Amino acid sequence: MRIFHSEDHRGHAGAKEMRYDQFIPMCESPDRMDTILAALREQGHRDITAASAFDLAPVLRIHTPGFVEFLQTCWPLWEAEFGPKGFATAYMFGMRGMDQVPNKSVHSMLSCYTFDVCVPFVAGTWKAIRSAVDTTLSAATFIAGGGEAAFALCRPPGHHASADLAGGYCYVNNAAVAAQTLLDGGSARIAILDIDYHHGNGTQSIFYGRDDVLYASIHATPESEYPFLLGYARETGAGPGEGFNLNLPLPLRTTITAYRSALAHAMERIRAYAPDVLIVSLGVDSFVGDPVGGFALESVDFLTIGADIARLGLPTLFVMEGGYAIAELGLNTANVITGFSQARG
Ligand SMILES: [Zn+2]
């Protein structure tokens, strides 16, 4: 397992997020990467490589030019108005109905291009976004060159971001950019297996009308969990994409037995699809102690999940998504990677 990483995520830090009735420090923090790296090393993973730099062309295959310009200019515009302290965030969002075109004011762009209050911008945010996509593209390039398995250890995560909307800690959809890059490089079909606790509404929306990317997601039911409006089993794709979107929502407090049944279901669909590459949106916020999760998976269960995924026998690109129980995050993430690696032998 080759692991790719960049240190350039560190500047994306210091903002707060709104959790119901209070502002708390962002759960999506730089120390997430440190604890995962430490646990990977402790479990014997030594093949850790610095990410290479890529231009923005692969990002623009997934995201709109206006959205990418917003991601780049949001903080400088905000800072010009409010100074270097604090963080940029929207205080209103787009309204349904009527055409709404953002003007060049930062408030207008934040309202147009974000969908919640969990995507703050600070001075280091754009550099961190670039580092995450560079890390993922480095890993995708390794797979495209014949590598069997790679892990893009990156932040901020990506699966809530759609073509022109940031939200849920996500700005650029790293896994989607990787999928498109692999397709552009000659792959015919890509499967994305999303095992983050939350539904990847962004990834779903990007590929919803397409049959060259299968999206399969196991997540907490939107009846009771973020992103609340999407992630139902009835969302199966549209047009040529009909049948290529598989949502497997599970109730709160789900344990490994029910989880593995859903995973087997997703894997059966992926096997039938016979993709050239499997991308795993790897979130471990399904852990019982996660502050933003509600499932009941134990640390040891992540070894099992990694081993199960290995049995697909596909070239596999893991892309880091969520996981916020800092004390156990490293162990849980490394367990997926180790379980996978051991099963592959
Ligand atoms: Zn999540």
Residues whose N, C-alpha, C, O or C-beta is under 5 A from the ligand:
A	BS01	ZN	D196 Y197 H198 G283 D285 G322
